[in-house]
Amino acid sequence: MNAIVDPEGPKLAVLPSNPAPEGMRAGYFTTPDKVRLRYATFPKTAGAAKGTVCLVQGRTEYIEKYFETIGDFQKRGFAVATLDWRGQGGSDRLIGNRRLGYVRDFNDYWVDLQAFHANILLPDCPAPYYLVGHSMGGLVSLIAATRDRMMFDRVFLSAPMVGLGSQPLSFGGMAAVADVVSFLGLGRMPVGRAADEVPSEKGFPGNPLTSDLRRYMITVDTWRERPDLVIGKPTFRWAAAAMHAMADAARDAFPAAIRVPVLMLAAARDEVVSTNWTEQLGLRMRTGRHMVIPAARHELFMETDAIRAQVLAAFDAFITEQSS
């Protein structure tokens, strides 16, 4: 597999409130199933070289949202490489309605990550490689950790999407319902909660994502500037794929299959994914553990300075500790 890179690179949204990190290089690569994905790489900016952070995002997210966090990693001596998953950000959208989240199967995200590792990380980025994933990207990261223990040295997760709260059925039951809806030809119809609506300034009070207005407004301002990056509600097919993936993660064999050191951070005030499910999985892992960040909402990297300081301190301690 060879990366297909636009010499000029994709045009990333750089705003006065959200400047680009130093040394940004952006491009496209194509997966084995012919989906074009947007990516960006960033060199370290300080300290001794420590390898590369591979940063994978949550549902609806995009490269520019993590500019500040990328800069934090650069200052710690890490190069950073990140991509937009298929169906969101600046990567190929998969259905006609660009604003709906769609994927056929979560294994397709695994295809994206494998292709990114082969096309971008291995040839262009210094080893060792550390996988950092948020929410949906956290679940994909855990799937990767069960399938290839050699790709990444360590896995650091922010509010991984391993379970949801207040479901009327089990994950398997919910997946079966969504499968039936998709089979009836409605797989591309939207489904979701109020939290899945496109954010606006008036929606900040009581929002489930972050208690930091400035960081919340980065998404609002970016999507106003670049409406082509917007994703709103997921589709029934995406929901079916997600429920199947969470059902797999709930099985007894899943944590036993993870052979890479993992640290999962859960948000104490998370209303998007279930902190309880993260805690349960952390207790069942042989090579992993979990921490709960007090007062935090779902988007740990987009939270207040005090909360982000805890997150980055946990990252520093975990990445630099000696493997047992």
N, C-alpha and C positions, 0 to 999 in steps of 0.2 A: 504494500500500500504506500503510495506516495502522496504527500500533501500537495494540494493545488493552491497556490498562494497568489493572490492578486498583488502585483508589484507595488501598487499604491496603497493597498490594504483597504479594508472597509472603513467607512467614516464613522468613528465613534463620537458619541455626544459628550462634548466637553463644555461644562458650564462654569461661570465664575464661582458658583457655590460648590462645584464638584470638579476641581482641576484634575487633569490626568496625571498619574504617577510618572516618575522619571523613566525615560528609556523605553516607552511603550512601543511595541511592534505588533501590528494586528494583521490578520489575514484570514483566509478560508482554507479548509481542507474538506475532502469528500470521503464519506464513509463507504465501506464495501457495498452497501445497498443504495448508493448513489444519492445520499442526502448531504447537502452542502452546509457545513457548520462554521460559524464565526469563532475565532479564537484571538487571544492576545497573550503576549509574553512580556515580562518585565525583569530587568537585571537587579541584582542586589545593589543597594546604595550605601551600605555601611557595614563595618565589621568583617570578620573572617567569613569566607564562603561556607555556608552550611547546607547547600543543596537547593532543592526546588520544592515549593509548595504548589501542589496541583489543587486549585480551588474550584469546587463544583457547587452550583447554585440550587436554590429551591425553585418550586413551580412559579412561573411568571417572571422570574428574575433575569438579569442580563449583566454583562461584564461591567458596565459603567457604575452600577449600583455599589460595587465593591472597591471603587478607586481608593477610598480612605483606608480600608482594611489591607488592600494590596500594598499601599505605602507603609503600613505598620510592619508587614512581613519583610519588605525590602530593607527597612532600617535595622532589622534583626539579622541581616546577613543572608536572607533567602531570596533567590530568584522566584518568580511567580509565573505560573502558566494557568490560564483559565479559558473556558469555552462557554458558548451558549448551547444548551441542549437543543436537539431537534424540536421543532414546533414552537420555539419561543426566542426572545431576544432578536438578534440579527441573523439567526440561522434560518434555514428553509422552514416555512410553515407547511403543514401537512394536509390541511383541508382548506376549502374555499373561504370560510370565515376566519380571517387571520386573528381575530380577537378571542377565539375560543381555544382552550388548552386541549390538545389531542395527542395521544400516542396509542399505537395499536397494542403494545405490550411493554412492560418495564424492561424486558430483555433488550429492547431497542436502545434504551439508555446505556446498557452495558456495552452494546455495539459502539455507541458514541465514545465511551470512555476507553475502550480497547483501541479504537482507531486514533484517539487523541494521544494515548500513551505511545503508540507505535510511530505516528507521523510527526508529532511535535515534541513530546517529552524526551524520548530516547535520542533523537538526532540533534536537538537544539538546546536542551536544558541540562544543567549540571546535576549529577546524582549526589546524594541519595534523594529519593522522592517521597514526599509526605502528602497524603491525601487529606484535604480539609473540605468537609461537605456540610451544607445547611439544608435542613428540612427534607424535601424530596431528594436532594443531592446526597443527604445523609443516608437515606435508605438505599440508594444506588451504590453508595460507598460500601455499605455493609454487604450488599450482594457481591460486589467486587472482592471483598475480603474473604468471602466463602469460596470463591472460584479460583483465585490466583494469589497465593501468599507472597509471590516474588515481585509483583508490580510495585508495591509501596511498602516502605519500611514501617510506617506508622499511620494510623487513621485517627483524625481528630474531628469530632462531629458537634455541630450546633443544632440543638432541638431536632434530632432526626425523626423523620416521619415513619415511626415503627408502629404507631397505633393512633386511633382517634377516640375521642370521648363521646358518650351519649349516643351510641349506635343502637338501633332497634334490633339488629341481628348481628351474628358473628361476622368476621371478615369474609369467611367463605360464603355465608348466606348473602351478605351484601354484594359480593362479587357475582353470585349466581343471578341475583335480581338484575344487576347492571348488564350481565351477559345476555339475559333474555331481552332486555330493552334494546340492546345493540343488535341482536339477532333479528328483531322486528324492524330493523332499518332506522332506528332512532339513535344510533351510536354517536352521531355528530350533533345531537341536540344538547343544549347546555343544562348543567345541573350544578348545584352548589349552594353556599350560604352567603349571607350578607358580607361576610369577611372576604369573599371572593370578588367583590365589586372593585372597580378601578378606584384607587384612592384619590381623594381631593382634599384641599385645605380644610374645608368644613367638616370633613370626616375624621379629623385628628382626635378630638375629644372622645375618649373611650375606645379608641381603635385597638385591635388585638395584637398589633405588630410591634410597636415601640412607644416608649414614653418620651422620646426625644423628638421635639418638633423639627429641629433643623435637619436631622437625618431623615425623618419622615418626608419632609418637603423635597428632598433630593429626588425621590421617586416621582412625586407630583410634577416637579419642574422638568425632569427629564422626559417624562411621558408627554408633557405639554409641548416640549421642543421636538420630540421624536415620536409621534403617534404610531409610527411603524413598529415600535418596540412593545406596544401595549398588548398585554394578555389579561383577560378578565376571567370569567368562570370556566371551569373544566367541562368537558363533554362526558356523556355516559360511558363512552369507550375508555376515556382516560380514567374515570372512576373505577371501572371494572378492572383495568390493568393495575391500578393502585391497590385495590382491595385484594387482588390475587397476590401481589407482592407482600403486602402486610400479613396476609394469611400464612404465606411461606415463612416470614420472619417470626411468626408466633409459634411455629412448630419446634418441638424439642431438639430436632437435629440441627436447627439453624445456628444457635450460638456455639454448638460443639464444632461446627464446620469453620468457624472463624479462627484462623491461625496467625493473625497479625495483631500486634498490640493496638488496642482501641481505647480512646477516651471519649465518652459521650457527655456533653453538657446539656442539661435540661433546664428550661425556664420555669421558675416557680409559679408564674402567673400566665402560663401558656394556655390560650384558648383556641389554638389552631391545631396542634397535635397534642397527644396525651403524654404528660410527664410521667404518669403512673406506668404506662407501657414501657417507656424508656428505662425507668428504674427496674422494672421486672426483668427486662432483657439484660441490663447491666449486672444484675445479681446472678444471672445464668451463664454469663460468659466466662470462659477459662482464661482468655488472654485480654479481657477488657474490663472496664469499670465505668462508673458514671458519677457525675456530680450535679447537684441542683443549685442553680444560681438564684439567690433570693431576690425578690421584687422584679425579676426580669420578665418581660413579655417575649413573644415568639422569636423575634429577629434579634438575636443576641449581639451580632456584629453591628447592628444599627441602633443599639440602645444608648443610654446616657454614658458619659465618660466614666462614671464610677462602676457601672456594670461592665462596660467594655474592658476596663482595667482588670477586672476579675477574670474575664474570658481570656485575655491575652496572657495574664499571669499563669493561668492553667495550661495554655498552649506552651509557654516557655518551659514550664516544669516538665510537662509530658514529653515534649520533643527532645529535650536535652538529657532526660534521665537515662541511666544505663539499662539496657535490656537485661532481663533476668535469664 
